[in-house]
Amino acid sequence: MHRTLGIDLGTTNSVTAWLHDGVPAVLPNRHGDPATPSALGIDSRGALLVGQEALNWRAGDPRSVITEVKRLIGRRWDDDLVQQALVTRPGDAPPVRAGADGSVEIRLGEHYLSPVQVSAILLRRLKKDAEDSAGVPFQRAVITVPAYFAEPQTHAVREAGRLAGFHVARIVEEPTAAAHAFGIRSGENGTPDYATLLVFDLGGGTFDVSLLTIGPGYFSVDKLGGDNLLGGADFDALLDSYLRARLDGRDHSGEGDSSRIRAAAERVKVELSAQDAYDVTLAPLGTQGGSWSGTVRRTDFEELLTEHLSRMRDTVGSVLTDSGSLPEDIQRVLLVGGSTRIPAVRRDLQTLFGEDTVSDAVDPMMAVAHGAAVEAGLLDSLDCPAESCTIDGIPVAEDACPSCDAPLLGAAMVDCPGCHVPAAELTTVCPVCTTDLSGLRAVTPAAVRTECPECGRADNPASATVCLDCDTPLDVGGLKCPGCAMVNVPGLSNCSFCGGDFGTALPQQVTAQHIGLELDDGALKVLFPGGTHYPTEWHRIDDLAVRSDNGASVRFQLWEGPHLRSAQRNEFCGSFVDERTEGLRGEVPLTVQARLDADRTIALQYRLGSGDWRGAELRRSLVSTGAGRKAAELHNRYARFLADFKHGLATAELDALTEAQADLAALAKGETVGRSLDGLLKSARTTLDLCTRARSAYAQASIAPRSGRGLLPPPLLEELREAAEAVMDARKAMDLDAMRANTDRLEDLWTGIDPEVRTSLVTIRLAEQNAYPATLRKEIVTARDELRSAVERGDQAAQDAQLVRLVGLAKAGSGQFADVTTPPSVGSVLPTKR
């Protein structure tokens, strides 16, 4: 049986655990520590540093060490939470910038990496240390996330796990996992069989409150509350500012001073949980090697926490109120996260719920990892990881999806020696830093062999659930029954030996906030209200439509959050564009159905009119909606230009414009293109503007030889011809610099012509191209013929009269001409209420 690793991927510390002999056990890292700091660094030789090694290196080279990356994962650069998180970072922390797709990138050594890539490197180390500690390979994982993580963050954590070489069997909310750890002890110390628990999870970077009901074979998450930007790191920032204020004007601008002060703040926070005062010494400081010493008292720290404690009390109160519960209805308050050790935090909870109700029976630092391991033992099935496959309920013993053959075990990965980002085995060149990977091979996991505790046989195969010699049940990753003490196979919620209950079960989790569809008026059409239990069945909505008068397609955009009037104030979950070629016209009824799987991943189907149901494969891009709108508008300009003038463009010109249009289409749909968004939009806009000018100038200059003889002097006609040829040569080579210079010259020559003559020549040409209605076209052709006759006779007065007449006809036809030459914008529309 394949073993599954439980991982608490924390903001400041990460912990791994597994089920050993049926009970959760933390797996120490290579240094023997139960927790690994969530920190990565690069030393002076370019070697990777992980955990405490990275924190030790930070003292001398802080710009080479990344911490608290969990606060950035799955978020856009323009996200308010990202900008708030960056404000509290030390000034000498590694540089952070906007990525090419509008996401966030952090520098590790010489390379900028995404938070997913940074997290994958950390998970690779956790995986290796856990395998060395347990003596078995872990190709699957249950990874925990904060309850208030939205779908984009959850998806990003799953992607980091995949990149690290895991099949992520489940994403579990941290409070839920912690309750698992408590649940296997329910019934003790007078706790009723069915208990209402409040999980108070205050970690390094996030704060969650969950209200749960747990009992024999039953586990329900009822209400959630929280704050994704409240945790121990924020308390560190408060103490950091406090220490700086106490430096009495001492210079603290030296190399490493910012990180030195932050490290001291972190130590003060920890020490003041156990003592009333702590003496701090900061040295060296400043450019002259100064120092400062002082005492920080617990009362000072608690005064700094006043606002944060109030926010936490408000969140607890809201969860209770929304659930219709009173403090006395809560049987246990479970403390989770290292920051719950702060006395002021515990004191607030004990005042509200009573001292006996607040429980730390499980180590707050280990509870989440313990619960992740329990969840691994409860899992009775897996979902296919392929987005195009809808198969679920696959037995955990399977190695691949029976429908599409997608693997249900982690892929073989190698670690790039250049940037340290994992890559799939047999990748020849690292996609991040282009390092040659052709000679690298993954370490093949050893075949799992299980030793029998009764007879000692050590080579029972992975598929065996009982010893092949003595039939004794083997430890294959299931839970131990608290009644008969037998270890079960995974996937059971009741003991297969005595029928007893484990005291916990697979949870019925709930959505923290609304999940819905953006409508054309900007509002959020709720598909799943906050507090919806998941996994769900299909939720169907029949009161929608799409409206378009110009053959548009329909665009679906999903958001998660509390804002109903403005969908885009929420967290972006994903988008999909229906790309049917016939387009939409008029009002078409739209039926949508959606469901959430066990990981809160959204599946969406839709039907237009009486057509067939179609699946929408959501693109969870981090491209900002503002950039997407700009790309869509510019894409429409490209579409109109190419529709009107495609057949008159040079081959190189057409190829370049078509490629740019494809990039814009991808951006408009939320895909990434591997280039700077600002750079791409600027380049695309500049290129289209120049090609538009060049085509127009060439077309205008081409009129002169046909219609301008006798109206324009021969030297000017020759200049126009030469300039037009130069423009076309530049268009054929797609030489933008030459195109710009020669277009400027051609436009100068054209605008130097008498305005009446210019207007008359253009009007005649448009009439010859049937751009006007028949009656008007007939008048223009008559005026043309009379103008040519006057030129041949040398009758200047008649020429002037016909020029004036043609200008008047041009004005009369300007509205009609605009209707003919400017087609309506073709794009995508959002659903609307029927």
N, C-alpha and C positions, 0 to 999 in steps of 0.2 A: 504494500500500500504506500503510495507517495505521501510523504510528510509535508505538512503545510506550516509555514512560519508565521507567527503572529508578530506584527511590527507596530509599535507606537512611534510614528514618525513625528517627533516633536519639534517645536520652534527652537528650543534651547538644548534639549536632550532627547535622545532616541533610545528605545529599549526593545529588545527582541525576547520572545518567549515561545515555548512549545509545550505540548502535552507530553509529559514523561510519566509513565506508569499511571496515566489517566488524570493527572493533576497538572495545572499550569506551573511551569518553572522558567524563571528568567535564565537566559543564556548569556554568560559574561563575555565581554569582548577579549581581545588578545592580551590586554593588560590585567584581566581579572576583574574589571569593574562592571557592575550591572547596567550602568547607563553610559552611553557614548555621547559626548557633546556634539550637537548638530553643527559642526564647524568643519570647513575645508580650507586648506592652505597650500601654498607652494613655497618650498624653501629656496635657498640661493642657488641650488644645483638643479632646480626644476622638478624635484621629487615631490610627490603628493603627500600631504599631511592631513590626517583625519582625526577628529575628536580632540582629545586632550593635547595631542601633539600639535595640532593647529593652534589651539588656544595658547600653548606655551610659546609658540613662534610669534604670536600676535604681539607680545610685549616688545619685540625688537623690530618687527616689520608688519605693522597693522594693515597696511594696504594690500597685503598678500593673503589675508585670511577672511573668508566669507562666513558670516553667521546670520541667523534668523531669516534664512531664505524662504521659509515656509510662509512668511507674511506676503511674499510677492508671487507665489506660484499661482498660475492660472489667471493672472490679472493683467489688464492693459496698463500701459504707461500713464494714460490720462485718468486712470481710476483715482478717485479721491483718497481711498485707503492707501494706495501706493504712495501718493504724495505726502500723506500724513506720516506714513512709516519712514519715509526718507528723511523727514525733518528730525526725527529722534535718533538717527544714526550718528555715530562719532564722525567728526570731521575728517579723520584719517582712515575711514573704512574704505574698502575697495570701490572704485568708480562704478556707478550704475548709469545706464543710458537707455533711451528708447530703442527698441529693436527695429529691424526693417519692416516687420509686420505690425508695429504699434504695440508690441509687448514690452517686457522688461529684460534687460541683459545686464549681467554682472561680470566684472573682469576677474578671472582667475589666472594668475600668471600673465602670459602674453595674449590670452584669448578671452573674448567676451562670450559668456555662456548664458543660456536661458535658465530660469529657476528649475525647470523640469530636468535639464541636463545636470545641474548641480545636485539636485536631489537624487538623481540616478547614480551619481558617483558615490554619494553617501550610502545609498541602499546597497550598492555593490560591496562596500566594506562591511556593512551590517550582515549581509548574506554570507560573506566569507568567514567572518568571525563566528557567526552562529553555526555554520557547518563544521568548522574546526572544533567548536565547543561541544556540539552534540554528537559529532561523528557520523552524521548522516547528511545527504544532500537535501536542500530545500528548493524545489522547482516551482512551488506555489506559495502564495502569501496571502494573508489577510492583513490589510493595512488600514489604520484608523485615521479619521479626519475629524476636525471640529464639527459639531452639530450645525453650526451656522455657516459652514462652507456651502457655497452655491454650486450648481452643477459644473460650471467651468473649472472651478478649483478641484472638485472631486475627479473630474476627467483628467486633469493635469497630473494628479497624484497617481492615478491608474497608469498613465503613460510613463511616468517616471519608474514605476514598478516594472512595467514591461521592458523598458530600456535597460533596467538593471538585471534582467534575466529571469524574472518571475512571470508565471501566469497568475495574475491577481484574481484570486478566487472570489474575493469579496472586499468591498470598501465598507467599513463600519464606523459609525459615529462614535467619537471617543466616550461620551457619557454612557452610551449603550454598552460599549465594551467594558467600561468600569463596572456597570451594574451586573454584567456577567460574572465578574470576579466576586462581587458581593452575593450574587444569586446562588452560587454553589454552596454558600454558607447560610442560606435562608432557613428559618426555623430555629436557629440558634439564639440564645439570649432572649428568649421570649418573643421573637419576631413572629407574627402570624403567618400562616401558610400563604395567604395572599396579602402582600404588603405594598403600600404606596411609598415609593422612594423618591427623594429629590437628590439628584446628582449635581453637585456643585463643583464644576471643573474649571479651575483657575490655573492655567499653564503658563508657559513662558511668553506666548504671543496671543492667545485667545482666551475668551471666557464664555463658558456655556453653562446653562442651567436646563436640566431635563427632569420632567415629572414622569415617573414610570409606575406601572403596576406589574408585579412579578409574583409568580406562584407556581405550583406544580404543573409543569408542562405549558406554562403560559408566561408570556413576556410581551408587554405592550408599552410603547413609548406614547405618552398622551399629550404632552405639551413641551415646547422648546422655547428657549430664549437665549440671548447671548450677544456678544460683541466681538467682532473679528479683529479689533484693535485695542484690546485691553488684556494685559497680562504682566507677567514678571518683567518682561523687557521694558514696559512702560514705567514700572517702579524703579528699574535701574536708571532710566532716563531722568526721573525726578531726583534721585540721589546724585546723579552725575551733575545736574544743574546746581543742586544744593552744595556739593563740594566745591564747585567752581566759584560759587558766591562767597565761600568761606576762605578763599585763598588770599584774601587781603591784598589784592592787587599784584600778587606774585606772577611773574612771567610763566605762562604754561603754553607757550607756542612752540616748544621744542619737538623734535621728531619723536613720535610715539606718545606724546603727552595725553592726547585725547583718549587713546585706547587704555593708557595707564590709569587715567581717572575713571573710565568706564569700568575697568576690571575691579578697581577699588570699590566702586558703587555696588557692583554685583556681590562682592564679598561682604560689604556692610549689610546688605539685604539679608543674606543667608545668616550671618552671625547674630543679627538682631532678632531672629526668630527664636534664638536659644538664650540670649542674655540681654540685659537692660541697656548696655552701652558697649561701644566698640571703638578702640583706638585705631586711628588711621594714620599712616605715614605715606606721603607721596614723594618719591625721589627716584631718579633726578627729575627736576622740572625746569622747563625753559632752556634757553640756549646757553646759560651759564652754569647749569647743573645745580640749581637751587633745590629746596625741599620745603615740605609743609607737614606738620603733625597736628592732629586734633582729635576730639572725641565726638562721636555721633551717638545720640541717645535714642532709645526706642520711641520715646515721646516725640522727638523731632521727626522721626520717620512717619509715625502715625499722623502727625499733623499734615505732612506732605500728601498722605493718602486720603485725606478727607473727601475730596471730590470723587476719587475713584471708588471709595467705599460706598458713597452715596449712589453712584451709578449701579454698583452691584446689588445694593438693597432694592433699588427700583426694579431691576430686572427680575429678581426673585419675587417681588411683590406682583409684577405683571404676570408671571407664569402662574402664580397661585390664583390671582383674580380671574385670569382667562379660563382656568380649569374649574372655577367654582369651588376651590379648596381653601381651607383655613390652615394655619400652621399646625394646629393640633390634629389635622387629618394625616399628617406625614409621620410614618412609623420610623423611618430612618433618613438621615441626611448623610449621603456618602461624599466624603472629601476626596477630590482627585486633583492631581497636579501639584507640583512643588510649592507653588505660591500659597496653597492653603495652609502651609505651616506658619504663615505670618499670624501672630497672636491676635491682631486686630480683626483679621478676617474671621477667625474662629469665634472670637468673642461676639461679633455681630450675629453669627448664625446661632450660637448658643443662646443668646438673648431672645431671638425670635422663635426658635424651635424647642429650646430646652437642652440642657447640657447632655442628658442621657441619649437624646435622639441623634446628636451629631456623632458620626462614627468614623474612626480611622482604623477599622479592623484590618483593612487592606492598605499596605504602604501606598500613599498617594502617588508616589513616583512610579510604582510598578503596576498599579491597578489596571491601567489601560492595556498594557502589553499582556497581562494575565488574561484579561477579557478577550483580547484578539485571539489568543491561543484557544480559549474555550469556544469561541465562534468557529474556529477551524475544526474543532472536534464535533461540532453540531451540524456542520454543513453536510447535507445529504445529496446535493446535486450541484452541477455547474452550468453556467450559460456559455453558449458559443461566443468566442471573442470577435468573430467576424461580423462586421456591421450589416453585411448583406444577408446574413443568415439569422433566422428567427428561432432556431432551435434552442430550447432551454430544458431544464430538468435532466441533464446528462449525468449519469452516475459518476460519483467521484473516482471510481476505479478506472474510468476510461482515460486513455492517453490523448485521444483526438475526438473531434466532433463526428458522430456517425453520419451526419448529413453532408458536410462540406470538407471534412478531414482537417479542419483548422486545429492546430495543436492546443492541448489543454495543459501543457507543461511549458515552463519558461524556455526561451530560445537560448541556444549556445551563443555566448557573447565574449568578446575580447575587449581589453582596455587599451585605448589609444595611448601610446607612450608620449605623445606630444601634448594633447589637451586633457587626457585622462577620461574623456567621455566614452562610455561603452558603445560598441558597434557590433552588429551581427557578425558571427564567424563567417569567413570567406569574403568579407568586405575588403576590397583591394586598397581603397583610399579613404581616409577618414573624411566624412562629410563636413566636419567642423574645421579642421586645421590642415587637411590634405596630406597628413602623414601617411607614408606607405604602411599598410597593414597586411600586405599579401603573405607575409611569413608567419603571422600569428595564428594560433589555434587555441580554442577554448579548452579548459580543463574538463574532461569528461567526468561527470559525477559517478562515483562508484555505485555499483548495484547495491540496493538496500538489502541487508541481511538482518534478520531479527533473531536475537538469542532467546531461547526458552528459559524462563525463570525457574522452571521445575526440574527439567532433566539436563539443561545446559547446552542443548544443541544450538550451535551458533550460526548455522547457514540456512535457516528457514528463509525461503524466498519472499520477495516483497508482496506477492499476491496472497501469501498464506495468512490466515487469521487464527489458526491453531497450529501447534507444533506438529511437524510431520512424524515425530517419533512417539510422543505421549499424549497428543490431543489437548494439551494445556492451552487455553486462550492466550494469544500473544498481544503485546502492546503495539498496536498499529495506528495509534493516533486518536483513539476515541476517549470518552470520559470514563472516569472511575465512579462506580455507583457508591454513594455514601452509605447505602444500606448493607449490601453484601460485599462491598470492596472489590468487585470484579471490574476489570478494564474491558470496555466495550469497543466495538468497531466504530469508526466515525459515522456520523449521520443519524444517530439515534437520540431521541429526547427522553426515552425511558430505557431502563436497564433490560437487556435481552436475557439476563439470567434470572432476575427476581421480579421484574416488572416495576421496580421502584423508580422514583422520579429523581432526576439529577438536581432539581432545584432551579433550573433555568431552561430556556428553550430558544429557538431562533426567534429573534424579536420581530414584532410588528412595529416598524419604525414610522415616523411621521415627517412630513415636509416642514421645514422651519418657516418658510414663507410661501407666498403665492407663486405659482408657475403658470404663465399664460402666454397668449399670442398677441402680438402687436396689431392693432387695427389701423385703418387709414386715417382716423382722427387722432392718432397718437395714444389712445387709451390701451389698457391691458385687458384683454378678454381672458378671464381666469379659466384655466383648464383644471388645475389642481389647487384648491385653496390651501393656505397654510394650515397645518395640522392634519393633512390627508395621510392616512396610513398607506404604506407601500411595502411590497409590490402591489400594484393595482390591476384591476381588469381594464378593458378599454373604456375610456370616458368619451362619450360622443356628443358633439355639438352640431345642431341642425339649423341654427338661425343666422348663418353667415352667408355672404355672397361676395362676388368680386365684380367690380364695375370698370369698364374701359371702353373708350370710343376709338382707340387707335391700335388695336391688335396687341396689347401688352400681355406679358406673362404675369403670373401671380407669385409673390414672394412671401414666404413664411418666416417670421422672426420671433423666437421665443426668449422670454426674459423671466428672471426669478427675483422677487423682492416684494416690498410692501406697497409700492406706489401704483395705484390703479388708474389715475388720470394721465400719467405720463410713463409709458412703458420704458422709455429709454433712460429713466432715472434708476432703473433696476439693473441687476446683473445679467449680461448677455449670455444666453445659453447656447444658441445656435441658429443657423438660418438655412433656408433651402429655397431655390428658385425653380418653379415649374417651367421647363424650357420647350414646351410643345411648339412646333414651328408655325401652326396656324394662328396662334395668338388668341386673344380674348376680345370680344366685342359685345357691348351692351351689358346687361346684368345677368350673371350666371350664378345659380345657387351653389353654395359651397358647403360640403359636409366634412367635418374634421373629427378624427378620433385619435386619442393619445393614451399612452399608458406609461407607468414608471416601473422599471425592474427593481430587483433587490438592491441595486447600487444607486438607485434614484436616477438612472440614465433614462432619457426620454426617447420613446418611440412614437413616431407621428405618421398617420396615414390620412389621405384626403380623397375626396371625390368631387369633381366638377360636374354639375348638372346630374344627368343620369348615367354618366360615364363609369368606367371601372375604378376600383380603389387603387390608389398608387401609394407607394411607400416613399417617405421623404427622408433621405439620408442627411441628417443635419451636419453642417460644417461648423465646428466649434472654433471659429477663427477669433484671434485677438485683435483683428483689424478694427480700429475704432469706427463707430457708426458715422462720425463726421467725415472720415477719409473715405468710407464706403459710399456716402452720398456724393462726394466730390467725384469719385471715380465713376459712379453711375451717370452723373450729368455729363462728364467728359466723354464717356463711352457713347452716350446718345449723340453727341456732336460728331464723333467718328462715324457712327452708323449712318447718320444723315449724309455726311460728306461722301462716304464710300458708295452709298446707294445712288447718289446723284452723279458722281464723277468717276466711278471705278474704271469704266472702259476708256477713259481718257488719261489715265495715270501711267507713268513709266513702270516697268516691272519692279525695279528696286524700290521705287516709291510705294507701290502697292504692297510689297512684302513688308516694308518697315511699318506702314500704317496698320496693316492687318495684325502684325505681331503686337504692336502697342495696344490695339483694340482688344486683343485677347487678354493681355495683362490687366487692362482696365475692367474687363468683364469678370475676371477672377477676383479682383479687389472688390468689385461691386457686390459679388456673391459672398464675400467674407473670406476668400481664400488668401493665402500668402504667396508672394512672388519672389521672395529672397532678395529684395532690393529695398532701399530706403523709400518709404511711402512719399515723403515730400519730394525726393529726387525724381521718382517715377512720374508723379503727377505733374511736376514742373516740366520735365522732359517731354511728356506726352502732349501737354498743352502747347509748348513752344513749337514742337514738330508739326502739330496740326495747324497752328496759326501760320507757320511759314509755308507749308504745302498749300494751304488755302490761298495765301497771297500769291505764291508762285504760279499756281494754276490759273487764278483770275487774271494776273498780269499777262501771262502768256496768251490766254484766250482773247483778252482785249487787244493786245498787240497784233494778233492774227487777223483781226477784223480789218485793220488799216490797209493792207495790200489789196483786199478785195473791194472794199467800199470807199476807201479814202483817196483814190487817185483823182487828182484834180482839186480835191479839198485840202490836201496836205502837200507840202513841198517834197520833191523827190529825196533830198538829203535826209529829211526827217524819217521818211519811209524806210530808207536804208538803215538808219540808226536803229529804228524799231525792230527791223528784221534781224540785225546782228545781235541785239540785246535779247530778243526772244529766243534765238538759237542758243545763246549762252545759258539762259535759264533752263532750257530743255536739256542741255548737256549735263547741267548740275543735277537736275531731277533724275536723269537716267543713272547717274552715279550715286545718287542720294548723298551728295556732298553739301551738307547744310551750310557751311561757311560760304561756299561759292554760290549756292542758291540764294542766300540772303543778300550778298553783295550785288548779284546780277538782277535780282528782283527789285532791289532799291533803285538801281539804274533804270530799269524798265518802267517802274512806277513814276519816276521823275520825268521821263520822256512823255509818258501818257498824260500825266496831269498838266504838262506844259501845253497841251493842245487846247484850243478854244473850247470852253464847256459846251456850247451849242453843238459844235461838231462832234465832240465825244459822245454826247447824249444821243445824237442822231445816228451815229454809227452803231452804237449798242442796240438802239431800238430797232433799227433795220435788221440786224443780225438775229435778234430774238424773234422777230416776226418770221424770218426765213426758217427758223427752227420750230415754228408752230407753237410758240410759247403764249400767244394771245388768243382770245376767242376769234372766231372767223370774221365777224363784222369789223372788229378793230384791226385785225391783221390785213384785211383788204384795204382799209384806209391807209395803213402804213406802207404797204407795197405800192399803192398809187402815188403817195408822196415820194417814195424812193425813186420811182421811175421819172417823175417830174424833176426831181433834184438832179438825177444823172443827165437828163436832157438839157437842163440849164447849164450844167458844167460843160457839156459838149459845145453849147452855143456860146459859152463865155458870158452868160447873162448873170451878173453878180446880184442884181436886185431879185431875180427869180430864185437864185440860190439861197439868199438870205430868207426869203419868204418861206421856202420849203423847210429850211432848218428850224425856223420858228414854229412851223406847223408840226414838224416831227417832235420837237420838244413838248408841245402841247399834248400830242398823242401819247408820248411817253408818260406824262403825268396822269393822263386818263387811264392808262393801263397799269399804273404802278401797283395798285391793290390786287388786280388780277394776276399780275406777274408774281407778286409775293406768294399768292396762294398756290401757284403752279410750282415755284422753285423751292419753297420751304415746307417740306413734308412735316407732319406732326411728329413729336418725339415718340419714339418707341422704347418702352422700358418695362418696368415691372410695377405692379400695384399691390398694395396690402389688402387683406380681407376687410370687409366692412359689415356692419350689422344689416341684416335683411329687413 
